[in-house]
Amino acid sequence: MSQQGDTPAAHEDDWWRRLYDGTAPDTGPGSAADTVDDRFHSATDAVGGPEPDRADLPATVAPLPDPRPPEPAPPPRTPAAGRAPWEAPVGPPRPQTFAVRAPAAPPRTPGRAERPAVGHIGDRPPTYDAEPAALPASGPDDLDALVPDTVLDGARYGTYTLRAASVRGDSARFRGEPRRDALLTARFGDGDGALVLVAVAGGARGAGRAHLAAADACRWIGGAVARSHARLSDDIRARRRGDLRSGLHRLTDRTCGRLRARAAELGLEPSAYEVGLRCLLLSADPECRTRIFFGVGPGGLFRLRDGAWQDLDPVLPGTGGAPPEQGPDGDRLTMDLRVATPPSPSAGTAPPPPVEPFRFRASVARPGDTLLLCGNGLAEPMRGEPALSEELARRWAPDGPPGLPAYLADIQLRTKGYADDRTAAAVWEA
């Protein structure tokens, strides 16, 4: 039986055998009509309904509308010269260009910082442009002596934030002269005992090797501080001002001595290889707010406190200057050291005194202070153009330390009549 319970059906191939069995008689032609029209009428009768008149049938069938937007017609192709329109172009395929719609500018957010721009003080802009115009000349033997147009650096340790920049002056940019100023920012040691050195050096005007002398001064004073950084860091944190004063005096004198020796090697007068060298020593210890300044030669040391600038350049004999600052223990922090301090017995023979008097100052920072160390290219307009110092006070007093691009734009704030290099390091106290 099958799965449904019926009797088994005949083999499925039996009908095929019977169809082609040679003994089966031929049925012959049928009596029914078998033309195309007859079959059509037969199908119409089976479905029902009369045959429609051909005149009532539509001639064409309207297509459904395409929901997609119509594509623009391609522009007519212009045949290349010497080629028929139906011939394929010769050569590699050319890149296609596409029209791109520029994105709409985002709406301005109130208080959003705009792109830093270099401005100027006064009614008229300075004589030279604000951007570099010419590179210094060089040859195959002096590529190592090339200096970049701009140097920018920064850091944050303890309670302070450091920003430092050195920019070629407008006059040097126009004339294709190298930047005479040099800037060094370096950290020696780790942890709270680390010591940060900022050195600013400026070569003499008109000296052909002034930029080399400035670079040598920064490198040599940096090496000297690096070798003594552990002792210097301990002295700063312990406020041993006397030891700091005498020790840094010796390091500065030795650096100046090496500059004079280098001038002799080059066959130059000592004045042709002199620099103004000014340095800051900053402890990385957050509990230490003592800031040490030392150096020789022209430049500036200023402090922005309570929205007003104070000139902290140490007083020299026969000149005016900032009044001495008293520390918590009554120690005088501003020192005139024209007379070389006698060295300690372990220091050996005292070096010859430098041409410029040694300058030293130790001060205690307060929260909100900004200390500015700069070369003469910025110190002169800070003292001679009140609008410049007022503008920097306005920019720096309320918002704390700026970012590096904004600080660079601030340092380059131009003033007519002052076109020298701008080199400065600023320290913001939290």
Buried (B, 14 or more C-beta within 10 A) or exposed (E): EEEEEEEEEEEEEEEEEEEEEEEEEEEEEEEEEEEEEEEEEEEEEEEEEEEEEEEEEEEEEEEEEEEEEEEEEEEEEEEEEEEEEEEEEEEEEEEEEEEEEEEEEEEEEEEEEEEBEBEBBEEEBBEBEBEBEEEBEEEEEEEEBEBEBBBBBBBEBBBBBBBBBBBBBBBBBBEEBBBBBBBBBBBBBEEBBBBBBBBBBBBBEEBEBBBBBBBBBBBBBBEBBBEBBEBBBBBBBEBBBEBBBBBBBBBBBBBBBBBBEBBEEEEBEBEBBBBBBBBBBBBBBEEBBBBBBBBBBBBBBBBBBEEEBBBBBBBBEEEEEBEBBEBEEEEEBBBBBEEBBEBEEEEEEEBEBBEBBBBBBBBBBEEBBBBBBBBBBBBBBBBEBEEBBBBBBEBBBEEEBBEBEBBBBBBBBBBBEBBBBBBBBBBBBB
